[in-house]
Amino acid sequence: MKKIAIIGPGAMGSLFAAYLENAGLDVTLIDHDKERAARLTATGISVKGVRGNFKAKVPVITRASKLGPVDLVMVCVKAYQTTEAMEQNVGVVGPKTSVLSVQNGLGNLEALSKVISENNIIAGTTTLGANLLSPGMVHHAGDGDTIIGPISVGNSERIADVARVLESAGFRVLVSDRVMESIWNKLFINVGINALTAILHVRNGILLDNDASRTTMDLAVAEAVEAASSQGMNFDLEQTQAKVRQVAKATSNNRSSMLVDIQMGRKTEIDYINGAIAKAGDAPVNNTLTLLVHALEATFAHRHRQD
């Protein structure tokens, strides 16, 4: 695999780009912001965290047409940006290009398939922990597994190639024919933790410190398990709730990405997490959490204005 393009200079995109570049691979990061792209190209990406500290000089461009078709595209933008990002950068996708999504939430694969062929798309999810301290500065908070798998038949060779590339940069990769189960398992965690931490303005572990937030978390996850069941994905409710609580404990000092977005006045991925559960059926808890996060988005200026 010769050329890799990563769409999105956020925490996960920057983390993958830095490690792949550090492993000697030909990586280009794609960013829609010209000023930031120029700055990142000049300064490089600094990584601090569980594997030590290093800096990688990753070229950052804004026009995919300059790069042309590559071997692997990693999509690391927010879920609500997927369609637009792929449309703007479709020039990096050729007939033999593998396009891997490692994004949060539901709907990303469907969004990609509106722009490119399903034959190009590889489904994925990751339990890596990363936070963007500032543009080009990433905190690698925790290692984890990156699970990838097919959404269409006949992609086994592509998937094996992608796994080898990621493993060469030190990532733990699992190839699975049941990758959608892994995507749902990550969704359950995000459903239980992200919105509540954003609404309460607390780190993950605080959710376990009182009955009210623990109960709300359990109810949100229960609705998500029911939504998965309606789509033919069956999960054990008590085990799933216990896993979400376990993750909240293990990441007790972390600020969820949704909490950070709310604190920074940015749009969140709520519609693709709790909102996706609310759309799937009768899910009053997730619907309420979705509405409250949207209310937080809408009232940021009021909370931060100088009276």
BELCOR-V304907 format. One record per residue. N is the residue number from 1. RES is the residue in three letters. PHI is phi in whole degrees, 0 to 359 (NA if undefined). NEAR is the number of other ideal C-beta (glycine too) atoms within 8 Angstrom. D_LAST is the distance of its C-alpha to the last C-alpha in Angstrom with 1 decimal. Layout:
n = {N N}
res = {RES RES}
phi = {PHI PHI}
near = {NEAR NEAR}
d_last = {D_LAST D_LAST}
//
This chain:
n = {1 2 3 4 5 6 7 8 9 10 11 12 13 14 15 16 17 18 19 20 21 22 23 24 25 26 27 28 29 30 31 32 33 34 35 36 37 38 39 40 41 42 43 44 45 46 47 48 49 50 51 52 53 54 55 56 57 58 59 60 61 62 63 64 65 66 67 68 69 70 71 72 73 74 75 76 77 78 79 80 81 82 83 84 85 86 87 88 89 90 91 92 93 94 95 96 97 98 99 100 101 102 103 104 105 106 107 108 109 110 111 112 113 114 115 116 117 118 119 120 121 122 123 124 125 126 127 128 129 130 131 132 133 134 135 136 137 138 139 140 141 142 143 144 145 146 147 148 149 150 151 152 153 154 155 156 157 158 159 160 161 162 163 164 165 166 167 168 169 170 171 172 173 174 175 176 177 178 179 180 181 182 183 184 185 186 187 188 189 190 191 192 193 194 195 196 197 198 199 200 201 202 203 204 205 206 207 208 209 210 211 212 213 214 215 216 217 218 219 220 221 222 223 224 225 226 227 228 229 230 231 232 233 234 235 236 237 238 239 240 241 242 243 244 245 246 247 248 249 250 251 252 253 254 255 256 257 258 259 260 261 262 263 264 265 266 267 268 269 270 271 272 273 274 275 276 277 278 279 280 281 282 283 284 285 286 287 288 289 290 291 292 293 294 295 296 297 298 299 300 301 302 303 304 305 306 307}
res = {MET LYS LYS ILE ALA ILE ILE GLY PRO GLY ALA MET GLY SER LEU PHE ALA ALA TYR LEU GLU ASN ALA GLY LEU ASP VAL THR LEU ILE ASP HIS ASP LYS GLU ARG ALA ALA ARG LEU THR ALA THR GLY ILE SER VAL LYS GLY VAL ARG GLY ASN PHE LYS ALA LYS VAL PRO VAL ILE THR ARG ALA SER LYS LEU GLY PRO VAL ASP LEU VAL MET VAL CYS VAL LYS ALA TYR GLN THR THR GLU ALA MET GLU GLN ASN VAL GLY VAL VAL GLY PRO LYS THR SER VAL LEU SER VAL GLN ASN GLY LEU GLY ASN LEU GLU ALA LEU SER LYS VAL ILE SER GLU ASN ASN ILE ILE ALA GLY THR THR THR LEU GLY ALA ASN LEU LEU SER PRO GLY MET VAL HIS HIS ALA GLY ASP GLY ASP THR ILE ILE GLY PRO ILE SER VAL GLY ASN SER GLU ARG ILE ALA ASP VAL ALA ARG VAL LEU GLU SER ALA GLY PHE ARG VAL LEU VAL SER ASP ARG VAL MET GLU SER ILE TRP ASN LYS LEU PHE ILE ASN VAL GLY ILE ASN ALA LEU THR ALA ILE LEU HIS VAL ARG ASN GLY ILE LEU LEU ASP ASN ASP ALA SER ARG THR THR MET ASP LEU ALA VAL ALA GLU ALA VAL GLU ALA ALA SER SER GLN GLY MET ASN PHE ASP LEU GLU GLN THR GLN ALA LYS VAL ARG GLN VAL ALA LYS ALA THR SER ASN ASN ARG SER SER MET LEU VAL ASP ILE GLN MET GLY ARG LYS THR GLU ILE ASP TYR ILE ASN GLY ALA ILE ALA LYS ALA GLY ASP ALA PRO VAL ASN ASN THR LEU THR LEU LEU VAL HIS ALA LEU GLU ALA THR PHE ALA HIS ARG HIS ARG GLN ASP}
phi = {NA 263 237 232 240 241 266 116 267 287 301 288 298 294 296 298 300 295 292 293 296 296 274 90 269 273 241 232 263 248 227 283 267 297 296 294 300 296 293 292 298 287 265 81 247 260 242 232 155 295 254 99 245 200 234 237 269 250 293 236 237 248 243 297 298 292 271 77 301 242 277 223 245 252 263 232 273 298 302 286 260 301 299 297 297 289 298 289 241 297 296 273 256 248 303 257 282 267 243 254 262 237 269 277 83 258 104 292 294 295 295 296 291 284 250 231 291 300 297 276 271 240 279 200 204 219 255 299 252 213 230 271 286 193 306 87 234 244 263 276 281 193 280 188 260 249 256 230 188 276 249 219 287 86 256 298 292 301 296 298 297 297 300 297 296 295 295 294 263 93 274 278 238 243 264 221 282 243 297 296 296 293 296 294 298 290 299 303 297 294 299 283 253 298 297 297 294 292 290 273 57 226 284 306 295 297 299 270 273 212 297 296 287 298 294 298 299 298 293 297 293 299 296 292 297 294 296 297 299 293 253 82 249 254 231 286 297 295 295 293 298 296 295 297 297 298 294 301 290 294 249 302 268 279 263 296 299 289 298 298 300 295 294 266 76 259 295 256 265 305 294 259 241 297 297 294 290 298 286 283 169 285 215 297 293 293 296 294 300 297 298 294 293 298 295 296 300 287 251 305 298 291 287 245 283 270 270}
near = {10 5 10 15 16 15 13 14 13 10 11 12 15 16 13 14 14 16 13 14 13 9 9 4 11 6 12 14 17 15 12 6 8 6 6 11 14 9 10 16 9 6 7 10 15 12 15 9 12 6 7 4 6 8 8 12 6 14 8 14 12 9 5 12 6 6 12 8 8 14 10 15 15 12 16 12 12 10 14 8 9 16 10 7 13 15 8 8 13 10 9 13 11 7 4 6 13 14 14 12 13 12 11 10 12 8 10 13 10 7 12 15 11 6 9 10 6 7 7 10 14 15 13 12 11 10 9 12 11 13 11 11 7 5 8 12 10 17 11 14 10 10 8 9 8 15 13 15 15 12 10 8 4 6 12 7 6 9 14 9 12 14 11 9 13 11 10 8 12 7 10 8 11 9 9 10 5 7 14 9 10 13 11 12 11 11 14 15 11 13 16 16 15 15 16 14 17 15 10 9 8 8 10 15 11 11 15 10 6 5 5 6 13 11 8 11 16 10 9 17 15 10 14 16 12 10 13 11 10 8 7 5 9 5 13 5 9 6 8 13 13 8 11 15 12 8 11 15 9 6 12 11 6 10 9 12 9 16 14 10 12 15 8 6 7 6 6 10 14 14 9 13 17 15 11 14 14 10 5 9 6 4 13 7 10 15 10 8 15 14 8 10 16 9 8 11 10 6 8 10 7 6 6 6 6 2 2}
d_last = {56.4 55.7 52.2 48.9 45.7 42.5 39.8 36.3 35.0 32.9 33.8 37.1 38.2 37.8 39.5 42.5 42.7 42.8 45.5 47.6 47.5 48.3 51.3 52.7 51.9 51.0 47.3 44.9 41.2 39.9 36.3 34.9 32.6 34.8 32.8 32.4 36.1 37.3 35.2 36.6 40.1 39.9 38.5 39.9 38.5 38.2 38.9 38.5 39.5 42.4 45.0 44.0 42.3 43.4 42.4 43.7 44.0 43.4 43.5 40.6 41.2 39.4 42.5 44.7 47.5 48.0 48.9 51.1 52.2 51.8 53.4 50.3 46.8 44.2 41.2 38.1 35.3 32.9 34.8 32.9 34.0 37.7 39.3 37.6 38.2 41.8 42.3 41.0 43.1 46.2 48.3 48.5 50.2 54.0 56.6 56.9 53.3 51.9 48.2 46.7 43.4 41.9 38.6 36.8 37.2 39.7 40.5 40.7 44.5 44.6 42.1 44.3 47.4 46.2 46.3 49.1 52.3 52.2 55.0 52.6 50.0 49.9 47.7 46.0 43.5 42.7 41.7 40.8 37.6 35.5 31.9 30.7 29.1 28.5 30.6 34.2 33.6 34.6 34.9 38.0 37.2 40.4 43.6 44.7 46.9 46.6 48.6 49.9 52.3 53.6 52.4 55.7 59.2 60.9 58.0 59.4 60.4 57.0 55.3 57.7 57.0 53.2 53.7 55.9 53.4 50.5 52.9 54.0 50.4 50.4 48.7 50.2 51.1 52.6 54.3 54.3 55.7 53.2 50.1 48.3 48.6 46.8 44.0 43.7 43.7 40.8 39.0 39.5 37.8 34.8 34.7 34.8 32.3 29.8 27.9 27.7 26.5 23.7 22.7 23.0 21.6 24.9 27.8 31.0 32.9 30.4 31.5 34.8 33.7 33.3 35.3 32.5 31.5 35.2 36.3 33.7 34.8 38.5 38.0 36.2 39.1 41.7 40.5 40.7 44.2 45.2 43.9 45.9 48.9 48.7 49.0 52.0 50.3 51.2 49.4 50.0 47.0 47.2 47.8 44.9 42.5 44.0 43.5 39.8 39.4 41.5 39.3 36.1 38.0 39.4 36.0 34.1 32.1 31.2 28.0 29.0 28.5 26.5 24.1 23.8 23.2 20.4 18.7 19.2 18.1 21.8 24.1 26.2 29.9 29.4 31.6 34.5 34.3 33.3 33.2 36.8 37.9 36.3 38.2 41.4 42.0 40.9 38.0 35.5 33.8 33.4 32.2 29.5 28.4 28.4 26.2 23.7 23.5 23.1 20.2 18.6 19.4 17.9 14.5 13.9 11.3 9.3 9.8 9.0 6.1 3.8 0.0}
//
